[in-house]
Amino acid sequence: MIKSRKDLKDFLKQDKIALWKKNKRRPSPFGDAVWRFQILMRKTEYHVNCSKTPVGKLIAMWYKVRFLRRSVKLGFGIPLNVFGPGLSIAHYGALVVNSKAKIGCNCRIHAMVVIGATDGDPGAPVIGDNVYIGSGAKIIGNIHIADNVAIGANAVVVKSIEEPGTTWAGVPARKISDRDSSRNLCPDIFGNKETD
């Protein structure tokens, strides 16, 4: 969660690396819609979490309105303060995440993914670090996903995945490989620091 200006800067830097934009200074005005969305999301999180004064709260409200409008435009149902640093949304399009979900660092997520609760259970998925989620995957329920897991396209995950560094696919999802998620993520997130 972003709790300071330093956190904001770190989250923005990690997101930029995860989006494979390390060598770009800023988003293109006619492209990079997802990157611009992620920057707005992080700034909104900062203002919502850190604004204490009446003026600060007005600024936070203004950011929330902008964030909601951009979310609707791109088809994202992403609440604030769910994703850790290093988020990489692969494409714009339908994407739904429960507000109680917690997703770790360096998550790459594709379109048509649903991360949600079920059967009136207030719990939602808790997803570890360095997780790749393929197009159309559904992760449903009060479950845990271990670190370095890859979830294939259209997989339906309804049980916890406790084994790190594995690949899962199918309906319902089952382990198909001992390969981890690293080949699906930007290699620069694994220790190579961006130089300013």
Secondary structure, 3 states (H helix, E strand, C coil): CCCCHHHHHHHHHHHHHHCCCCCCCCCCCCCCHHHHHHHHHHHHHHHHHHCCCHHHHHHHHHHHHHHHHHHHHHCEECCCCCECCCCEECCCCCEEECCCCEECCCCEECCCEEEECCCCCCCCCEECCCCEECCCCEEECCCEECCCCEECCCCEECCCECCCCCEEECCCCEEEECCCCHHHCCHHHCCCCCCC
